């Protein structure tokens, strides 16, 4: 299966996802370099909403660029298996090795704005992340590790605690709140 096909078959949860799905599909159709961050307008990314087996806690990182508690995720960097990207990013950013998909299916879609910022001494212009989110599970007793290059903290939060910990209002309302709502409906 192709990620384009997976996105095309994905049933949006709400209006935000329906509109973002259309944007992502059109961008993929028009841009051969959509999976490379060298496309400075937009590129594909993968994120994970990592929950414990009881589904009452979520794993978050304190992201240096955004100066906030956030989900894990990263750039596709040419990889079209976005589930593999999401799994890799969880391990890289948190040290957790027991991570596994709750389902291989897409859990959520988002078009995310990224403000211009400095990374490794280089200015990165504002752009879009065309994001695919997966619901993953990990053992909340496993040791955590900070990824010094990207984050300042790694911790488990209750579902409501994750919303309270994030200082990005748009993410809390439009993304993390939605992910928690979808998780609760899936239980």
ZIHU-V854781 format. One record per pair of residues at least 12 apart in sequence whose ideal C-beta (glycine too) atoms are under 7 Angstrom apart, sorted by the first residue. I is the first residue (numbers start at 1). J is the second residue. Records with the same first field share a line. If there is no record, write none. Layout:
# ZIHU-V854781
I->J, J
This chain:
# ZIHU-V854781
3->80, 82
4->28
6->106
7->21, 24, 25, 106, 109, 132
8->25
10->106, 109
13->108, 178, 182
14->178
16->174
17->108, 109
20->109, 110, 111
21->109
23->111
24->109, 111, 130
27->42, 130
34->130
35->76, 78, 79, 80
36->77, 78
37->75, 77
40->125, 127
41->127, 128
42->127, 128, 130
43->75, 76, 129, 130
44->76, 82, 130
45->73, 74, 75, 76, 129, 130, 131
46->73, 74, 76, 82, 85, 86, 89, 131, 132, 134
47->71, 72, 73, 86, 131, 133
48->71, 72, 73, 86, 89, 90, 133, 134, 136
49->71, 107, 133, 135, 179
50->72, 90, 99, 136, 138
51->135, 137, 183
52->138, 140, 156
53->137
55->183, 187
56->158, 159
57->140, 156, 157, 158
58->157, 159, 162
59->94, 96, 138, 156
60->155, 157, 162, 165
61->93, 94, 151, 153, 154
62->151, 152, 153
63->150, 151
64->150, 151, 152
65->117
66->168
68->166, 167, 168
69->165, 166
70->166, 171
72->89, 90, 93, 94
73->86, 89
74->89
82->132
83->101, 104, 134
86->134, 136
87->99, 136
90->136
92->147
93->147, 150, 151
94->144, 145, 154
95->143, 144, 145
96->138, 142, 144
98->138, 139, 142
99->136, 138
100->136, 137
101->134, 136
102->135, 136, 137
103->135
106->132, 134
107->133, 134, 135, 182
108->133, 178, 179, 182
109->131, 132
110->131, 133, 175
111->128, 130
112->128, 129, 131
113->128
114->126, 127, 128, 129
135->183
140->156
159->180
162->176
163->176, 177
